[in-house]
Amino acid sequence: MQGVGFRWFVSRIAGALNLSGYVTNRPEGTVEIVARGDQNLLQDFVRQVRVGPRSSRVTHVQLRWNRPEDALPSDERSRFEIR
């Protein structure tokens, strides 16, 4: 479940950690996040996303770790965006 401002929160945290990728709302009401970066920074990112901003309630996080070259198309590897 997400709340108002969740995608902006994710984008802000990703930017602060210098991660690339995207966050988007899914049709069924969930949020998909694809992030790429240093593994330690990604772990910190996941910890912060699990908590979320005050205006949201994170009820479930499902992780899937990919090889870095599989995570994002090459033209999306240098930025983090809200879709």
N, C-alpha and C positions, 0 to 999 in steps of 0.2 A: 504494500500500500504506500502511496506517496501523499505528500501534502503540497500546499502552495509553496513554490520556490525550491522544490527539491532538485530539479534539473539545474537551476542556477547555483545551488549549493554545491552540487557535484562538479560543475564546471569550474567554480572558484577554487575548490580544493585541488582539482586536477591541474589547474594553472599554477597554483602555488607550489605544487610538487613537480612541475615541468613534465607532465605526462601528456601524451597525445591520445586521440581517440574521439569518442562521442558518447552522448547520453541522449536517449529518445524515449518518448512514451510509446508503449505498445498498445494495440487495439483492445486487448483484454484488461487493460488497466494497470499493468505492471510497467516497470521501467527497465530498459536495457542499457547497460553501460559496457562499452568496449574501451579498455585503457591499455596503453603500452608505455613501458618505461622500465627503470631499474627495479629489480624485484623487491628490494627493501622499501623503496618508495611506494610501490604498488601495495605492499602489505600495510603500510601506514594509511594509504588511500582507502583500502577495504575497511580498516578499523573505523575510520571517520565516517564512511558511508553507512556502516552498520548502525551508527548512532543517529546520523542525519541531523538536519536543522531542528530547532524547537517546534517549528510549524508542521512537522511531518511525523509519521509513525512508520518505522521500518519493521516489518513483521517477518521477512524472510530474505535471505541473501543466498543465491546459488552461484557458486564460483566454477569457472572452467578455465584452467590454465592452458594456454596454447604456446607453441613455439613462437618467438617474436616475429618471425617472417610470415606467420599465418594469421596474426591478429588483425592486421589492417592492410589495405591496399597501399602501395608505396606512396601515392600522392596524398595520403591522409596521415602519414607517420610523423608530421612535424607540428600538428595543432590538435587542440581539443575543442569540439564544437557541440552546441546544442542543436539537435535536429527536431 
